[in-house]
Every structure is written in C-alpha cells, then in structure tokens.
C-alpha cells in the first residue's frame, strides 16, 4: 500500500467522522469532492480521512462504504483517497467494543449473533480493506497521522513505511504477543500514533505537552514541514506551533 506521495497540487483532510454520515456527505458535496450522486468529482485531488470513522454514531458502515467506493473512483481521475487508522478503528479491529452505537449492538449483532468486530474481520471485504489502510501518510511536506507522533517513543525511529507495516502486523496479534513485543506495545500505547495527545495538552501522570523543539524533532525525522492530526477534541480547526 503506497503511503508517500509527491507532486500533489491539492488535498483536503477530515477526521473523526464517528459514524456521522450526513455531515460527512454534506462536507464532501459542499467542497465539490463528490457530486450529487456521491461519486468522486475532485479530479486529481487527494482526500485524507485521518482516522476514527468507527464508534459513537449510527452510520459507520455508510461512511466506510462511501470511502471505499471513492478510493476506487479517485485514481481514475488522477486523485486518491486515504483512510488512516485511528484509535477507534484499532479498538474495533482488536475487539474493544465500548463505544459501538446501539444500532449495531441491538441490530445486526443482536439479530444475527455475529460479533460486531467479526463484521470487520479477515473474512469480510471491509475487514480485509481496513487491514490495508495505513497509520500514517505523507503528501509532499505534510504528514498525516490520527493522534500524533510522540518524540520520545521507539517507533519514532521507524520510517513511515516501517511504522505502517508494524501496525498492520499487530492488528490481529494476540494479547500475549502484544505484552511481550516492546515496540508493538509502544506503538499501540498511550504515546502511540493512535492515542497521543501531547500536541494539545499534558496528560497528567503520563506525559507533558510537546515543546516546539519536540515537534521540530518529529518533523525533521520524517522529512516534513507540518503534521496534521485529529483525535483530540478542539473547539475549531487549530494551527499550532507556528503553523507546524
């Protein structure tokens, strides 16, 4: 799966859809990314869904199938659609179902007896597709990752490709494997790219807010000028660390 792209003229990033299909669809139409029939209409643009399509809302599968379809359509016009894995994708794929909407718990899961996470297992089309989605994507000088990159963690010293490959290898790893694999444990832990909140605030007892020097170290390591994240709640779109 390609995860680094150069020479891209335009991109748009969204994050944390959380099963809100109506808002997702409205944003894409208002920005002319899709047409009135929900088909790709943005030519050679790149659309990044920066994690957390899953959980909370009642239209997770609607969001996923639209992203899936647009990902097939966009390359026909020279464009691309990227879905990065967020902590809620990680949770569902690994069987943590705390935030699943009642629609799914009482609906298809309750009526069929099929566990919700198994609807996205390796035996389903969505499950196989999700296991090809990266944890990080670079478009020119911009790095996209759901939560952020903690400067002090081991996985910082992996390339983008290596980080994605490692994350893929752990999606279906056993709890025993995770306990004894230090790098995987760090990757999936509170300072990993799926959970880290250090660009926005301190996590008392876990880590301090990243300094400008910390952010510079991360950007320099990955050879980018900016990093785009979602995950942490903010009142509005925010530019932090002097545009970095």
Backbone as CSV, one residue per row, in Angstrom:
resi,resn,N_x,N_y,N_z,CA_x,CA_y,CA_z,C_x,C_y,C_z
1,UNK,0.849,-1.189,0.000,0.000,0.000,0.000,0.889,1.244,0.000
2,UNK,0.747,2.105,-1.000,1.567,3.308,-1.067,1.144,4.275,0.030
3,UNK,2.107,4.853,0.712,1.794,5.757,1.816,2.561,7.072,1.739
4,UNK,3.334,7.286,0.654,4.051,8.543,0.479,3.837,9.041,-0.950
5,UNK,3.507,10.339,-1.087,3.122,10.909,-2.369,3.792,12.264,-2.548
6,UNK,4.265,12.514,-3.763,4.898,13.790,-4.087,4.200,14.416,-5.289
7,UNK,4.279,15.742,-5.369,3.708,16.446,-6.505,2.195,16.536,-6.489
8,UNK,1.610,16.613,-5.308,0.153,16.713,-5.180,-0.239,18.190,-5.100
9,UNK,-1.128,18.609,-5.984,-1.494,20.029,-6.062,-2.483,20.458,-4.986
10,UNK,-3.352,19.556,-4.549,-4.370,19.946,-3.569,-4.797,18.725,-2.766
11,UNK,-5.087,18.973,-1.517,-5.599,17.903,-0.664,-6.576,18.487,0.340
12,UNK,-7.402,17.630,0.891,-8.294,18.010,1.977,-8.268,16.899,3.007
13,UNK,-8.309,17.281,4.279,-8.278,16.298,5.355,-9.487,16.466,6.260
14,UNK,-10.101,15.352,6.613,-11.178,15.288,7.593,-10.786,14.258,8.631
15,UNK,-11.366,14.358,9.807,-11.042,13.384,10.843,-12.232,13.153,11.746
16,UNK,-12.225,12.000,12.420,-13.180,11.698,13.485,-14.631,11.819,13.022
17,UNK,-14.968,11.104,11.973,-16.354,11.106,11.482,-17.296,10.450,12.489
18,UNK,-16.828,9.416,13.138,-17.598,8.707,14.171,-19.039,8.412,13.752
19,UNK,-19.182,7.839,12.574,-20.496,7.375,12.156,-21.493,8.460,11.828
20,UNK,-21.029,9.679,11.544,-21.921,10.778,11.172,-21.894,10.932,9.652
21,UNK,-22.647,10.089,8.976,-22.625,10.060,7.518,-23.180,11.341,6.914
22,UNK,-24.237,11.884,7.486,-24.893,13.062,6.910,-23.929,14.246,6.845
23,UNK,-23.204,14.489,7.944,-22.237,15.593,7.952,-21.090,15.326,6.991
24,UNK,-20.616,14.096,6.966,-19.533,13.701,6.064,-19.936,13.960,4.615
25,UNK,-21.097,13.486,4.242,-21.607,13.660,2.885,-21.776,15.145,2.549
26,UNK,-22.291,15.914,3.501,-22.528,17.339,3.272,-21.216,18.087,3.037
27,UNK,-20.198,17.786,3.838,-18.894,18.430,3.663,-18.314,18.117,2.291
28,UNK,-18.380,16.852,1.897,-17.814,16.465,0.601,-18.553,17.120,-0.561
29,UNK,-19.864,17.262,-0.444,-20.630,17.923,-1.510,-20.353,19.420,-1.534
30,UNK,-20.290,20.045,-0.365,-20.078,21.494,-0.302,-18.697,21.902,-0.794
31,UNK,-17.756,20.979,-0.761,-16.404,21.260,-1.241,-16.161,20.685,-2.634
32,UNK,-17.233,20.168,-3.250,-17.183,19.615,-4.616,-16.253,18.420,-4.753
33,UNK,-16.018,17.730,-3.657,-15.238,16.488,-3.735,-16.081,15.376,-4.356
34,UNK,-17.378,15.380,-4.052,-18.299,14.420,-4.670,-19.433,15.189,-5.352
35,UNK,-20.108,14.510,-6.295,-21.231,15.125,-6.984,-22.542,14.773,-6.284
36,UNK,-23.646,15.105,-6.894,-24.950,14.892,-6.267,-25.296,13.426,-6.096
37,UNK,-24.585,12.548,-6.804,-24.795,11.103,-6.686,-23.732,10.428,-5.835
38,UNK,-22.977,11.222,-5.113,-21.928,10.718,-4.209,-20.770,10.066,-4.940
39,UNK,-20.531,10.476,-6.173,-19.390,9.976,-6.923,-18.247,10.993,-6.882
40,UNK,-17.026,10.504,-7.024,-15.831,11.350,-6.988,-15.914,12.428,-8.064
41,UNK,-15.652,13.670,-7.687,-15.735,14.783,-8.635,-14.571,15.750,-8.469
42,UNK,-13.505,15.325,-7.807,-12.436,16.249,-7.413,-11.141,16.033,-8.200
43,UNK,-11.260,15.405,-9.346,-10.112,15.277,-10.228,-8.902,14.663,-9.563
44,UNK,-7.770,15.391,-9.609,-6.509,14.857,-9.100,-6.267,15.202,-7.631
45,UNK,-7.284,15.671,-6.934,-7.116,15.973,-5.517,-6.941,14.731,-4.665
46,UNK,-6.371,14.919,-3.477,-6.210,13.839,-2.511,-7.084,14.133,-1.295
47,UNK,-7.916,13.179,-0.924,-8.767,13.284,0.262,-8.201,12.372,1.341
48,UNK,-7.953,12.938,2.518,-7.444,12.162,3.643,-8.517,12.106,4.729
49,UNK,-8.926,10.889,5.095,-9.782,10.684,6.266,-8.849,10.238,7.373
50,UNK,-8.599,11.131,8.325,-7.481,10.938,9.251,-7.895,10.180,10.522
51,UNK,-8.567,9.045,10.314,-8.873,8.146,11.428,-10.205,8.394,12.093
52,UNK,-10.654,7.372,12.808,-11.868,7.380,13.636,-13.157,7.569,12.845
53,UNK,-13.379,6.689,11.904,-14.699,6.565,11.270,-15.626,5.793,12.201
54,UNK,-15.051,4.893,12.985,-15.821,3.968,13.823,-16.353,4.621,15.092
55,UNK,-17.360,3.938,15.661,-17.888,4.144,17.017,-18.737,5.414,17.148
56,UNK,-19.484,5.424,18.240,-20.330,6.533,18.675,-21.563,6.740,17.795
57,UNK,-21.404,6.985,16.511,-22.535,7.294,15.648,-23.189,6.070,15.035
58,UNK,-24.376,6.245,14.415,-25.148,5.112,13.905,-24.902,4.770,12.441
59,UNK,-23.977,5.496,11.755,-23.815,5.264,10.317,-22.357,5.010,9.953
60,UNK,-21.743,4.148,10.735,-20.336,3.806,10.499,-20.171,3.101,9.159
61,UNK,-21.004,2.119,8.893,-20.838,1.346,7.655,-21.137,2.196,6.424
62,UNK,-22.086,3.134,6.551,-22.352,4.036,5.429,-21.114,4.863,5.106
63,UNK,-20.457,5.389,6.128,-19.220,6.150,5.923,-18.142,5.286,5.290
64,UNK,-17.973,4.088,5.812,-16.919,3.205,5.303,-17.132,2.850,3.841
65,UNK,-18.378,2.518,3.487,-18.624,2.118,2.097,-18.443,3.291,1.144
66,UNK,-18.764,4.528,1.576,-18.527,5.678,0.710,-17.030,5.906,0.523
67,UNK,-16.267,5.827,1.595,-14.810,5.977,1.477,-14.241,4.889,0.574
68,UNK,-14.720,3.676,0.777,-14.261,2.526,-0.025,-14.516,2.782,-1.508
69,UNK,-15.715,3.263,-1.844,-16.057,3.499,-3.248,-15.230,4.641,-3.829
70,UNK,-15.112,5.730,-3.073,-14.338,6.868,-3.569,-12.871,6.492,-3.774
71,UNK,-12.388,5.598,-2.948,-10.995,5.150,-3.108,-10.798,4.391,-4.419
72,UNK,-11.864,3.745,-4.901,-11.785,3.074,-6.201,-11.925,4.081,-7.345
73,UNK,-12.743,5.104,-7.155,-13.046,6.044,-8.230,-11.953,7.093,-8.438
74,UNK,-11.376,7.593,-7.349,-10.467,8.735,-7.437,-9.283,8.513,-8.380
75,UNK,-8.624,7.345,-8.356,-7.469,7.156,-9.237,-7.803,7.256,-10.728
76,UNK,-9.061,7.046,-11.081,-9.456,7.146,-12.492,-9.329,8.575,-13.001
77,UNK,-9.307,9.543,-12.078,-9.130,10.953,-12.432,-7.773,11.478,-11.989
78,UNK,-6.905,10.591,-11.537,-5.596,11.007,-11.054,-5.567,11.409,-9.603
79,UNK,-6.681,11.218,-8.879,-6.753,11.553,-7.469,-6.517,10.356,-6.576
80,UNK,-6.767,10.539,-5.286,-6.568,9.448,-4.330,-7.360,9.729,-3.063
81,UNK,-7.742,8.658,-2.381,-8.417,8.749,-1.090,-7.638,7.894,-0.103
82,UNK,-7.313,8.458,1.047,-6.539,7.758,2.063,-7.337,7.729,3.365
83,UNK,-7.462,6.560,3.940,-8.042,6.411,5.278,-6.940,5.935,6.204
84,UNK,-6.568,6.766,7.174,-5.598,6.319,8.171,-6.330,5.653,9.331
85,UNK,-5.653,4.746,9.974,-6.225,4.032,11.112,-6.157,4.924,12.356
86,UNK,-7.303,5.072,13.024,-7.347,5.804,14.277,-7.526,4.853,15.446
87,UNK,-7.582,5.413,16.647,-7.711,4.539,17.813,-9.026,3.768,17.821
88,UNK,-10.084,4.320,17.237,-11.357,3.599,17.253,-11.389,2.490,16.203
89,UNK,-10.698,2.650,15.090,-10.516,1.510,14.179,-9.740,0.415,14.899
90,UNK,-8.667,0.826,15.545,-7.831,-0.117,16.281,-8.648,-0.862,17.334
91,UNK,-9.474,-0.136,18.073,-10.277,-0.758,19.125,-11.212,-1.819,18.557
92,UNK,-11.953,-1.464,17.520,-12.928,-2.410,16.959,-12.223,-3.620,16.353
93,UNK,-11.181,-3.376,15.578,-10.485,-4.492,14.941,-9.857,-5.430,15.962
94,UNK,-9.561,-4.913,17.148,-8.986,-5.745,18.199,-10.009,-6.141,19.262
95,UNK,-11.310,-5.908,18.979,-12.365,-6.452,19.835,-12.779,-5.603,21.012
96,UNK,-12.343,-4.333,21.071,-12.766,-3.430,22.137,-13.989,-2.661,21.627
97,UNK,-15.170,-3.004,22.140,-16.423,-2.510,21.572,-17.171,-1.564,22.513
98,UNK,-16.440,-0.851,23.352,-17.071,0.002,24.366,-17.913,1.122,23.776
99,UNK,-17.557,1.603,22.597,-18.203,2.801,22.058,-19.091,2.513,20.844
100,UNK,-19.424,1.274,20.626,-20.268,0.911,19.488,-21.691,1.416,19.721
101,UNK,-22.287,2.000,18.708,-23.647,2.528,18.802,-24.657,1.391,18.977
102,UNK,-25.712,1.667,19.727,-26.749,0.662,19.988,-27.370,0.111,18.710
103,UNK,-27.361,0.917,17.653,-27.921,0.439,16.383,-27.277,-0.886,15.971
104,UNK,-25.983,-0.988,16.186,-25.267,-2.192,15.776,-25.372,-3.286,16.826
105,UNK,-25.332,-2.882,18.093,-25.407,-3.868,19.179,-26.771,-4.559,19.178
106,UNK,-27.830,-3.752,19.041,-29.185,-4.298,19.074,-29.682,-4.700,17.696
107,UNK,-29.000,-4.247,16.675,-29.413,-4.528,15.316,-28.775,-5.782,14.767
108,UNK,-27.824,-5.612,13.848,-27.288,-6.769,13.145,-26.597,-7.748,14.088
109,UNK,-25.870,-7.224,15.089,-25.191,-8.123,16.025,-26.200,-8.885,16.874
110,UNK,-27.175,-8.162,17.418,-28.172,-8.813,18.261,-29.054,-9.784,17.510
111,UNK,-29.352,-9.467,16.253,-30.285,-10.298,15.491,-29.629,-11.476,14.788
112,UNK,-28.331,-11.362,14.520,-27.656,-12.460,13.808,-26.772,-13.303,14.705
113,UNK,-26.354,-12.738,15.849,-25.417,-13.452,16.705,-23.979,-13.324,16.256
114,UNK,-23.740,-12.514,15.217,-22.371,-12.283,14.743,-21.756,-11.159,15.573
115,UNK,-20.632,-11.412,16.194,-19.962,-10.382,16.970,-19.608,-9.199,16.081
116,UNK,-19.794,-7.996,16.611,-19.588,-6.781,15.815,-18.197,-6.730,15.199
117,UNK,-17.170,-7.048,15.990,-15.815,-6.968,15.443,-15.592,-7.968,14.314
118,UNK,-16.376,-9.079,14.321,-16.230,-10.064,13.257,-16.817,-9.588,11.935
119,UNK,-17.686,-8.568,11.991,-18.177,-7.959,10.753,-17.046,-7.255,10.009
120,UNK,-15.949,-7.003,10.722,-14.778,-6.340,10.133,-13.545,-7.232,10.264
121,UNK,-13.773,-8.527,10.298,-12.682,-9.484,10.402,-12.091,-9.796,9.041
122,UNK,-11.171,-10.717,9.020,-10.462,-11.046,7.780,-11.322,-11.822,6.794
123,UNK,-12.535,-12.214,7.190,-13.432,-12.928,6.288,-14.392,-11.992,5.559
124,UNK,-14.314,-10.691,5.806,-15.223,-9.747,5.171,-14.455,-8.765,4.296
125,UNK,-15.141,-8.191,3.324,-14.488,-7.246,2.411,-14.022,-5.991,3.143
126,UNK,-14.888,-5.427,4.003,-14.462,-4.250,4.753,-13.296,-4.575,5.679
127,UNK,-13.330,-5.739,6.283,-12.252,-6.131,7.181,-10.921,-6.265,6.464
128,UNK,-10.949,-6.893,5.301,-9.705,-7.040,4.533,-9.190,-5.678,4.081
129,UNK,-10.104,-4.820,3.642,-9.718,-3.481,3.180,-9.123,-2.652,4.316
130,UNK,-9.764,-2.665,5.484,-9.265,-1.883,6.620,-7.852,-2.294,7.005
131,UNK,-7.533,-3.548,6.793,-6.193,-4.041,7.122,-5.141,-3.639,6.102
132,UNK,-5.553,-2.915,5.067,-4.586,-2.338,4.120,-4.427,-0.838,4.325
133,UNK,-5.211,-0.250,5.235,-5.160,1.194,5.454,-3.964,1.549,6.332
134,UNK,-3.266,2.613,5.996,-2.043,2.962,6.730,-2.317,3.658,8.053
135,UNK,-1.310,3.726,8.883,-1.353,4.504,10.119,-0.861,5.925,9.890
136,UNK,-0.058,6.108,8.859,0.495,7.426,8.539,0.630,7.556,7.031
137,UNK,0.374,8.749,6.538,0.503,9.058,5.112,1.269,10.368,4.979
138,UNK,2.206,10.407,4.038,2.896,11.661,3.729,2.488,12.145,2.347
139,UNK,2.034,13.394,2.271,1.748,14.044,0.990,2.655,15.261,0.895
140,UNK,3.643,15.178,0.015,4.664,16.220,-0.102,5.282,16.499,1.266
141,UNK,5.132,17.709,1.791,5.801,18.045,3.049,4.869,17.983,4.252
142,UNK,3.768,17.237,4.128,2.790,17.138,5.203,2.610,15.677,5.607
143,UNK,2.709,15.407,6.914,2.484,14.072,7.450,1.107,14.023,8.114
144,UNK,0.325,13.023,7.758,-0.999,12.821,8.338,-0.968,11.590,9.233
145,UNK,-1.371,11.762,10.480,-1.458,10.651,11.419,-2.578,10.988,12.393
146,UNK,-3.302,9.994,12.855,-4.527,10.267,13.601,-4.295,11.096,14.858
147,UNK,-3.388,10.679,15.719,-3.229,11.341,17.019,-1.976,12.203,17.095
148,UNK,-0.888,11.722,16.544,0.377,12.450,16.615,1.529,11.490,16.835
149,UNK,2.718,12.013,16.769,3.928,11.224,16.976,4.632,11.763,18.218
150,UNK,4.728,10.949,19.250,5.449,11.359,20.461,6.948,11.290,20.196
151,UNK,7.682,12.347,20.464,9.092,12.383,20.076,9.965,11.373,20.799
152,UNK,9.531,10.941,21.985,10.417,10.099,22.788,10.192,8.597,22.595
153,UNK,9.237,8.220,21.757,8.901,6.801,21.665,9.755,6.057,20.642
154,UNK,9.900,4.771,20.858,10.735,3.939,19.988,10.304,3.990,18.532
155,UNK,8.984,3.995,18.303,8.517,3.901,16.924,8.817,5.169,16.128
156,UNK,9.246,6.248,16.809,9.653,7.440,16.067,10.816,7.114,15.129
157,UNK,11.607,6.119,15.509,12.802,5.819,14.732,12.541,4.793,13.635
158,UNK,11.267,4.642,13.294,10.866,3.854,12.147,10.505,4.798,11.015
159,UNK,10.716,4.374,9.793,10.224,5.162,8.668,8.702,5.056,8.621
160,UNK,8.076,5.892,7.804,6.622,5.827,7.653,6.201,4.447,7.172
161,UNK,6.908,3.926,6.204,6.573,2.593,5.681,6.732,1.530,6.758
162,UNK,7.816,1.593,7.523,8.043,0.600,8.577,6.989,0.706,9.670
163,UNK,6.596,1.936,10.013,5.568,2.116,11.028,4.243,1.513,10.571
164,UNK,3.894,1.732,9.303,2.659,1.157,8.774,2.718,-0.364,8.769
165,UNK,3.842,-0.916,8.341,3.973,-2.371,8.306,3.877,-2.976,9.700
166,UNK,4.487,-2.315,10.669,4.428,-2.798,12.043,2.997,-2.744,12.572
167,UNK,2.304,-1.643,12.297,0.915,-1.522,12.752,0.041,-2.595,12.126
168,UNK,0.235,-2.862,10.843,-0.543,-3.923,10.186,-0.281,-5.275,10.853
169,UNK,0.961,-5.531,11.183,1.303,-6.835,11.758,0.670,-7.041,13.122
170,UNK,0.358,-5.942,13.820,-0.189,-6.066,15.157,-1.694,-6.056,15.245
171,UNK,-2.371,-5.741,14.143,-3.829,-5.632,14.199,-4.488,-6.927,14.657
172,UNK,-3.928,-8.039,14.260,-4.505,-9.329,14.630,-3.589,-10.125,15.554
173,UNK,-2.645,-9.424,16.167,-1.750,-10.097,17.114,-2.516,-10.466,18.385
174,UNK,-2.093,-11.517,19.021,-2.719,-11.933,20.275,-2.298,-10.997,21.404
175,UNK,-3.076,-10.983,22.480,-2.709,-10.171,23.639,-1.368,-10.617,24.198
176,UNK,-1.067,-11.896,24.102,0.220,-12.419,24.563,1.361,-11.808,23.754
177,UNK,1.186,-11.739,22.444,2.216,-11.146,21.589,2.439,-9.677,21.932
178,UNK,1.358,-8.963,22.162,1.480,-7.536,22.465,2.205,-7.291,23.782
179,UNK,1.944,-8.133,24.769,2.579,-7.965,26.071,4.089,-8.096,25.958
180,UNK,4.556,-9.003,25.110,5.986,-9.289,25.050,6.710,-8.591,23.900
181,UNK,5.981,-7.850,23.056,6.615,-7.117,21.962,6.682,-5.646,22.348
182,UNK,7.863,-5.183,22.748,8.004,-3.838,23.285,7.634,-2.762,22.269
183,UNK,8.041,-2.949,21.020,7.768,-1.933,20.003,6.280,-1.870,19.687
184,UNK,5.642,-3.028,19.528,4.201,-3.034,19.280,3.444,-2.427,20.452
185,UNK,3.880,-2.744,21.641,3.233,-2.214,22.840,3.328,-0.684,22.864
186,UNK,4.482,-0.157,22.468,4.639,1.287,22.398,3.804,1.903,21.287
187,UNK,3.770,1.231,20.155,3.010,1.728,19.003,1.532,1.832,19.321
188,UNK,0.992,0.868,20.036,-0.437,0.830,20.336,-0.771,1.482,21.685
189,UNK,0.241,1.963,22.398,0.025,2.512,23.729,-0.372,3.977,23.722
190,UNK,-0.424,4.577,24.904,-0.943,5.939,25.070,-0.090,6.995,24.377
191,UNK,1.167,6.679,24.082,2.027,7.624,23.376,2.173,7.265,21.902
192,UNK,1.431,6.285,21.471,1.498,5.857,20.085,0.717,6.777,19.160
193,UNK,0.854,6.602,17.852,0.223,7.493,16.864,-1.297,7.397,16.824
194,UNK,-1.862,6.406,17.539,-3.318,6.261,17.592,-3.932,6.980,18.795
195,UNK,-3.125,7.257,19.839,-3.658,7.745,21.108,-3.030,9.038,21.625
196,UNK,-1.877,9.415,21.142,-1.103,10.521,21.701,-1.891,11.838,21.637
197,UNK,-1.813,12.646,22.704,-2.490,13.951,22.728,-1.526,15.092,23.095
198,UNK,-0.244,14.819,23.016,0.750,15.748,23.538,0.912,17.043,22.775
199,UNK,0.375,17.156,21.558,0.449,18.430,20.844,-0.558,19.439,21.400
200,UNK,-1.541,18.932,22.154,-2.642,19.782,22.608,-2.578,20.085,24.104
201,UNK,-2.175,19.110,24.911,-2.154,19.335,26.361,-1.371,18.227,27.059
202,UNK,-1.097,18.482,28.346,-0.468,17.465,29.187,-1.452,16.327,29.427
203,UNK,-0.928,15.134,29.581,-1.716,14.013,30.087,-1.138,13.674,31.448
204,UNK,-1.778,14.185,32.479,-1.255,14.128,33.837,-0.881,12.705,34.225
205,UNK,0.359,12.532,34.629,0.829,11.224,35.037,1.356,10.370,33.906
206,UNK,1.172,10.835,32.666,1.624,10.052,31.511,2.722,10.786,30.737
207,UNK,2.460,12.021,30.330,3.463,12.771,29.590,3.089,14.247,29.597
208,UNK,4.085,15.087,29.304,3.887,16.526,29.235,3.535,16.945,27.810
209,UNK,3.025,18.146,27.688,2.755,18.691,26.368,4.059,18.837,25.593
210,UNK,4.019,18.522,24.312,5.214,18.600,23.482,5.690,20.039,23.371
211,UNK,6.987,20.221,23.394,7.580,21.539,23.217,7.762,21.811,21.720
212,UNK,7.974,23.073,21.342,8.273,23.356,19.935,9.479,22.565,19.432
213,UNK,10.463,22.371,20.293,11.643,21.592,19.902,11.278,20.129,19.660
214,UNK,10.366,19.600,20.471,9.900,18.226,20.269,9.243,18.073,18.901
215,UNK,8.388,19.027,18.577,7.694,18.978,17.287,8.703,19.084,16.147
216,UNK,9.672,19.972,16.295,10.708,20.103,15.273,11.456,18.790,15.070
217,UNK,11.744,18.093,16.159,12.453,16.813,16.062,11.646,15.800,15.246
218,UNK,10.349,15.745,15.507,9.489,14.812,14.773,9.449,15.165,13.292
219,UNK,9.246,16.446,13.003,9.171,16.876,11.604,10.482,16.612,10.873
220,UNK,11.586,16.900,11.538,12.888,16.690,10.913,13.137,15.213,10.634
221,UNK,12.736,14.376,11.592,12.973,12.950,11.415,12.232,12.415,10.194
222,UNK,10.990,12.838,10.011,10.180,12.324,8.902,10.332,13.160,7.634
223,UNK,11.122,14.217,7.688,11.388,14.999,6.490,10.188,15.785,6.002
224,UNK,9.397,16.324,6.945,8.204,17.086,6.578,8.232,18.440,7.276
225,UNK,7.352,19.336,6.835,7.255,20.670,7.440,6.069,20.802,8.382
226,UNK,5.074,19.932,8.211,3.857,20.022,9.014,3.331,18.627,9.309
227,UNK,2.570,18.529,10.398,1.888,17.282,10.736,0.428,17.619,11.013
228,UNK,-0.476,16.839,10.450,-1.917,17.058,10.593,-2.500,15.918,11.419
229,UNK,-3.203,16.268,12.492,-3.761,15.257,13.394,-5.236,15.545,13.665
230,UNK,-5.927,14.543,14.173,-7.294,14.675,14.669,-7.306,14.265,16.134
231,UNK,-8.236,13.389,16.507,-8.238,12.671,17.773,-8.615,13.509,18.995
232,UNK,-7.847,14.554,19.293,-8.095,15.352,20.493,-9.166,16.404,20.214
233,UNK,-10.115,16.535,21.138,-11.201,17.487,20.937,-10.694,18.924,20.993
234,UNK,-11.096,19.709,20.004,-10.796,21.143,19.966,-12.071,21.882,19.583
235,UNK,-12.130,23.161,19.899,-13.326,23.943,19.597,-13.464,24.233,18.116
236,UNK,-12.341,24.309,17.424,-12.360,24.612,15.989,-11.054,24.123,15.379
237,UNK,-10.971,24.180,14.067,-9.712,23.870,13.408,-8.618,24.758,13.975
238,UNK,-7.500,24.177,14.335,-6.454,24.906,15.047,-5.112,24.757,14.345
239,UNK,-4.370,25.850,14.320,-2.995,25.836,13.835,-2.090,26.034,15.051
240,UNK,-1.229,25.060,15.289,-0.381,25.064,16.482,1.088,25.151,16.091
241,UNK,1.902,25.540,17.048,3.364,25.542,16.873,3.775,26.322,15.617
242,UNK,3.251,27.543,15.482,3.609,28.421,14.356,3.417,27.756,12.994
243,UNK,2.279,27.081,12.882,1.916,26.503,11.591,2.490,25.138,11.309
244,UNK,3.151,24.581,12.311,3.764,23.272,12.091,2.809,22.127,12.394
